[in-house]
Amino acid sequence: MTLTPARHAPVPVRSRRVLRRFAPDSPRHAARRSAYALIALPLGLLSIGLVLTGGSSRAARLRLAAARRFLDPRLGEATDRAAPGALRVLGHSVPDAALGIPTLVLAGYAYGNTLRNLTYPIRYGDGDYHDAWGGPTLGGVRAVHAIGGLAFFAVCLCLIKALTDVQAGLARRTFVSPA
């Protein structure tokens, strides 16, 4: 009687695809998306104002430049296409500004909270850290706050990428001509 090794079912690849879909590609990509998260709301409000005062072509150029710089460098490569009309730019600016609210709040909270957690012992000085997470030693408090802060930051970067992916889709619909 010969013993053959048991065959295991292959590990599903789906979980890796989900992580790739929502995780930023690189630190530079995460920084660009975070920067867009910070400027999306003011840019959207400025674009709405420009469109309502007759500057739709200026608003379109501004939106396209920001989308190329922060969301997708290949966006709107065809320069022979005419600028989108006022309704189309307004149709892009309003939802983009609406999505700019949660992305701005999320980015501000993520960066602020991470900085606060990484500087936890410095911020409290000689305060009582024995009841803090990771206490009673200062090393434990530093480790728990640093690891927790960085883990939270990673999750926030994934959420920021997901929200800015929606904004990039809006920009593609506005500035890329159908083939």
C-alpha positions in Angstrom: 0.0 0.0 0.0 1.4 3.3 -1.1 0.7 6.5 0.7 0.2 9.6 -1.4 0.3 13.0 0.0 -3.1 14.6 0.6 -4.0 17.3 -1.9 -5.2 20.5 -0.5 -7.6 22.8 -2.2 -5.9 25.9 -3.8 -6.0 29.1 -1.8 -8.5 31.4 -3.3 -7.0 34.4 -5.0 -10.0 36.6 -4.4 -8.8 38.0 -1.0 -5.5 39.2 -2.6 -7.5 40.9 -5.4 -9.6 42.7 -2.8 -6.5 44.0 -1.0 -4.9 45.1 -4.3 -8.1 46.9 -5.2 -8.4 49.1 -2.1 -4.8 49.4 -1.0 -2.7 52.2 -2.5 -0.1 51.0 -5.0 2.8 52.9 -3.3 3.5 55.5 -0.7 3.7 58.1 -3.5 0.3 57.0 -4.8 -1.2 57.2 -1.2 0.3 60.7 -0.8 -1.2 61.9 -4.1 -4.6 60.5 -3.2 -4.4 62.0 0.2 -3.5 65.4 -1.3 -6.6 65.2 -3.6 -8.7 64.3 -0.6 -7.6 67.5 1.0 -8.3 69.7 -2.0 -11.4 68.0 -3.5 -13.9 70.0 -1.5 -12.4 73.5 -2.1 -11.8 72.7 -5.7 -15.3 71.5 -6.2 -16.8 74.6 -4.7 -14.5 76.8 -6.8 -15.5 74.9 -9.9 -19.2 75.3 -9.1 -18.7 79.0 -8.6 -16.7 79.3 -11.9 -19.4 77.5 -13.9 -22.2 79.6 -12.4 -20.4 82.8 -13.3 -19.7 81.7 -16.9 -16.2 80.3 -16.5 -16.9 76.7 -17.4 -13.9 76.3 -19.6 -11.6 77.6 -16.8 -13.3 75.2 -14.4 -12.8 72.3 -16.8 -9.1 73.1 -17.2 -8.7 73.3 -13.4 -10.6 70.1 -12.8 -8.7 68.2 -15.5 -5.3 69.5 -14.2 -6.1 68.4 -10.7 -7.4 65.0 -11.8 -4.2 64.4 -13.9 -1.9 65.5 -11.1 -3.5 63.6 -8.2 -5.8 60.9 -9.5 -4.6 59.6 -12.9 -1.8 61.0 -15.0 -3.2 59.4 -18.2 -6.5 61.1 -17.8 -7.7 63.1 -20.8 -4.5 62.6 -22.9 -6.3 63.6 -26.1 -5.8 67.3 -26.3 -7.8 67.7 -29.5 -11.1 67.2 -27.6 -13.1 70.3 -26.9 -13.6 71.3 -23.3 -16.7 69.8 -21.8 -19.8 72.0 -21.6 -21.0 73.9 -18.5 -23.6 71.2 -17.5 -21.0 68.5 -17.9 -18.5 70.3 -15.7 -21.2 71.1 -13.2 -22.3 67.5 -13.2 -18.7 66.5 -12.3 -18.1 69.3 -9.7 -21.2 68.8 -7.6 -20.8 65.1 -6.8 -17.0 65.5 -6.5 -17.5 68.3 -4.0 -20.0 66.1 -2.1 -17.5 63.3 -2.0 -14.9 65.8 -0.9 -16.5 66.2 2.5 -16.0 62.7 3.8 -12.6 62.4 2.1 -11.4 65.7 3.7 -12.7 64.6 7.1 -11.2 61.2 6.8 -7.8 62.4 5.6 -7.6 65.1 8.3 -8.6 62.6 11.0 -6.2 59.9 9.8 -3.2 62.2 9.6 -4.0 64.0 12.9 -4.8 60.8 14.8 -1.6 59.1 13.6 0.5 62.0 14.5 -1.2 62.1 17.9 -0.6 58.4 18.5 3.0 58.5 17.4 3.8 61.4 19.8 1.6 60.1 22.7 4.3 60.0 25.4 5.7 63.4 24.3 2.3 65.0 24.4 1.6 64.0 28.0 5.1 64.5 29.3 5.5 63.2 32.8 1.8 62.4 33.1 0.4 59.2 34.5 0.7 56.6 31.7 0.2 53.6 34.0 -3.5 53.3 33.0 -2.9 54.0 29.3 -3.1 51.3 26.7 0.1 49.3 26.8 0.9 50.5 30.4 2.3 50.3 33.0 5.6 50.8 31.3 6.4 53.7 29.0 7.8 51.3 26.3 4.5 49.4 26.2 2.5 52.6 25.9 4.7 53.8 23.0 4.5 50.4 21.2 0.8 50.0 21.5 0.0 53.6 20.5 2.5 53.5 17.5 1.2 50.1 16.3 -2.4 51.0 16.7 -1.9 54.4 15.1 -0.2 53.0 12.1 -2.7 50.2 11.7 -5.5 52.8 11.8 -3.6 54.9 9.3 -3.3 52.0 6.9 -7.1 51.4 7.0 -7.8 55.1 6.5 -5.5 55.2 3.4 -7.4 52.3 1.9 -10.7 54.2 2.6 -9.3 57.3 1.1 -8.2 55.4 -2.0 -11.7 53.9 -2.4 -13.3 57.3 -2.2 -10.8 58.9 -4.6 -11.3 56.0 -7.0 -15.0 57.1 -7.2 -13.8 60.6 -7.9 -11.4 59.4 -10.5 -14.3 57.6 -12.2 -16.3 60.8 -12.2 -13.3 62.6 -13.8 -12.9 59.8 -16.5 -16.6 60.1 -17.4 -16.3 63.8 -17.7 -12.9 64.2 -19.5 -12.4 61.0 -21.5 -14.3 60.8 -24.8 -16.1 57.6 -25.5 -14.3 55.5 -28.1 
